[in-house]
Structures are given as C-alpha cells and as structure tokens.
Amino acid sequence: MKRIRFLTLRFDTDLYEYELPAFRGAVSELAGREHPLFHNHLGADQFLYRYPVIQYKRMGSNPAIVCLEEGVDEIHHVFNNASWDVQIGNRPVTLTVKDLRMNQFTMQAWEHSFPFRIRNWLALNQKNYETYQDLTGLVERVSFLERILTGNILSMAKGLDWRIDREVVVRIEDVSPLRWQRFKDQKLASFDADFSTNVFLPDFIGLGKGVSTGFGVVHSLKDTNNNR
C-alpha cells in the first residue's frame, strides 16, 4: 500500500493528439530545461530512464498535465512564469488554466478486481511483436498481452517506489485490432483494451511506453464522466 499525490492541470484551449510532443516541449521550456522531470533528458544523448512523474495528456480536446509524487513539487516551475505564451508546433498559444485538481490516492492491490479501459497502449515493440505473431490463437495472444500489461503495472509501481505486496492479476476482457503508432522514430503496435486488475489505478495514469506523451491512458469503466 502506498499513498501518492496526484495533480491534474487542464488548460482552456484545444490540442490534437499529434501535438502532444510539441505541447510537452512548450511546457518544458516554460519550466526550464534544467528541470529534467518535465522532459526526461539529462543531456544531449542521455535520458532519465524511469517511470515519468510528469505526463502530458488530452482531457477531452484540452491539453493537460498529470503530476505524480515529486512531479507535484516540480509544477511550481511552470507557475513561476509571468507569461504563459507558448509555441505549440507552428502556432502561438496562450495557456490559461481550465481546471486544477489535487488528490491523494491509496495505491493498493486488493483481493477483488476493478474494470478499466486503456487507450493507445503501446504494447509491442519489434521483438515481442514477432513473438506475438508466432502465437497461433486468440487465447495465447491475449494471455501474452496480459503478461505485458502486468509488467507495465509493476514498472509503474516501481517508479513510484511502491512495492506491491500481493500477486498482480490482470485479465483482458476485450481488445481492439492491432494498429501501428509512431513513437520516437519507430513503429510500435498499439491497442485499446478493456481489462480488469486487482490493482487500484487512478484515472488518467499512464501504462506502457510513451506515457509522458499521452499513450496508454487508463480510465475506470465505472466512471462515465471521465472525458475519454
């Protein structure tokens, strides 16, 4: 069990999904490139390999920032700016706050499961895509994806310094056809999936690759007003 701080900051403008990397870059410039949690770069060819505690999303059509744990402490570097005039791609944008919410969640694995949906989940790189293709039936492929999703949950927990004290159970109930997404100059196989797990997951938390730029966003299926 671990209690985490979880802040969502939503802006009153529109953003396309493909603009999320540019939005991340704009916010990183606002905060200052000397603060690596905003962009996960340590230098020209060095990266901060950890679960991102500052994640950039779309909530509805609006750009948003999700901050977890020490990411909550870092967001003041954005608020220190007198001007929130930024450049997102080729267009100038003035960011204004639409909604700011600060919560604390108890992260815990339970005896029962909760239903979720994950969108644009980057589940397969080239190596495990080949393994996936070699599997002969739907049951085997779903089981393979369940193991990957379980690993994603464990990686998230490790990144938040949370040691899960019981077995993580994941069951995929429904999965979309595979589609290809471009991520860091490579093509990765992605899915949308409905799944259940005994691990509590807050809405808008990310799982898998690319969570800092809007991939792998999780929503509770019990929440009908989550702007997905």
N, C-alpha and C positions, 0 to 999 in steps of 0.2 A: 504494500500500500504506500502511495506517495501523494502528497498534496502539492499541486502545481498551480502557479499563477498563469493566467491565460487572458490576454488582452486582444480585442479586435478593434481596429481603427478603419472605418469605411469612409470613402470620400464621395463628394457630391458631383461626380462627373461620369461620363461613360468611357468604357475601355473594352476593346476587343481582346479575345483570348491571346491572339498572336502578339499583342502589345505588352504582355506581362513582363518579358525580359527587359523591355525598354523602361517600363514603369519601375522595375527593380533598380535599374541603373540610375534613374532620376532620383529615387528616394535615397540611394546610396550616396549620390552627390550632395543631396541636402544634408544628410547626416555627417558626411565627411568620409573620404576613402580610408582614413586612418582607423576607422571602426569596422573591423572585418566581419562582425556578425551580420552586417547588412548585405554583404556581397560574397562572403566566404573565400576571399582571395587574401593570401598573405604576401604576395609579391608577384612579379611578372609571370613566373611559372610555378608558383606554389599555391596550394589550395588548402582550405580548412576542411579536413575530412571528418565530419561529424554530422549528426542529425541537426538540420537547420532550426534554430530557435527564433528566427525571423523569416516568415513565409509570406509571399505575395500571391494574392488570390483575386478572383472576381466574385463578388456577392451580388447576385442578380447581374446587372450590367455595370456595376460600380467597381472600381479598383479598391482593394483593401489590403491591410497588413495584419497578419496574425503574429503575435509575440508570445513566446512561452518562456517561463522562468527568467534567466538573465536577459533574454531579449526584451522583457518588460522594462528592465532598468535602462536598457540602451535607447529606447524610443525617445527619451528626452533630447537626444542629439538632433532629432527632426524638429521637435517643438521649439528648440532654441533659435530657429531661423525667423527673422522678421518677415521674410517674403517666402511664399510657397509657390512662386512662379517657376515651373519646371518645363523641360523639353521632353516629350514622350515621342520618340521617333522623330518625325519631321514637324510635329505640331506643338505649339506652345500651349500649356495648360496651367491654370491657377487652381491648386488644390484647396478645397475647403472641406472641413470635417462634416460629414453627414451623421455619423453615429460613432460613439466610442463606448466600449463596454469592457469592464474589468471584472473577471471572475476568478474564483479558485475552485478547482476540481480535485476530487479524490480519485486518483488513478488506482484501480484495483482489479484483480482477477476474481471472478465470482464462480459459484457453483452452477449458476444458470447463464444463459446466453442472451445477447442483445442483438436486434436486427439493424443492419447498416447498409448503405449503398456507397460504393466508391466509384468515382468518375475519372476518366482519363488516367487510369492506373498503368504506369509503365512497368509491366510485369516481366517482360522478357528481353534480355539482351541477345546478341547474336548466338552466343554459346548455348544458353538454355532454350532459345528458340529452336535450335536444331534438335535438342533433346525432346522438346515438346512435340515437334513434328514427327519424331520417331515413335511416339506413343500411338497405339493402334485404336484406342477407343475413347469415347467421351468421358467415361468414368475415370480412366487413367489420367487424362488431361486435366480434368477438374481437380483430382487429387494432387497432381503436380502443382497447379496454381494455388491450391490451399497451403501447400508447404511453403511456397514463396511468400504468400501473404502472412503466414505465421512468422517467417523470418523478418518480414518488414515490421511487424508489430514488436518483435523482440529488439530489433535495431532501434526503433523509436524509443522503447523503454530504456535501453542502454544509454542513448543520447541524452535522456532526461534524468540519468543517474537513478533509475528505478529498477530494482531487482524484483522481478515478478516471482512471487512465492508459491505458485502452483502451475500446473501444466496449462499452456495456452491452447485452446480449442478453437478451430476455425472451420466453418462449413460454408461453402459457396452454394447458394440456392439457385442462382441464375447468373448467366454471364453472356455478354454481348459477343457478336462475331469479332474476331481479331481485326484491328486496324493499325496502320503504321503511323507513328508520330516522329517528327524530327526533334532531336534533343542533343545539343552540343555537337552538331555536325555529324550525328549518326542517326540511323533509323532504328527505333525501338518498337516492339509490339505492345500495343495497349488494349485495355478492355474497360468496359463498365461492368460492375458486378454487384449483385445483392448477396450479402453474406451475413452470417451470424458469428459472434465470438463471445467468449466469456470475459473479455477484457473491456472495461469501460473506455470509450473513446469520445472526446468532445467533438461537437460539430465543427467542421472546417479544419480539423487537424489533417495533416498530410501523411501518406504512407507510400513507400517505394522511392523510386528515383524521381528527381525533378520536383520535389515537394516545395522547394523555395520559389518556383515559378508556376504554381497552380496545377501541377499534376497530382493525381492520387488523392483528391479531396474527399473526405469522408463525411457523411451525414447520417444521423439516426433516422430510420424509417418510421419511427413513432412521431417525429416532428414534421407536421405538414406545412409549416411556415418557415422553412429553412432556406428559401431563396435559391434552391438549386436549379 
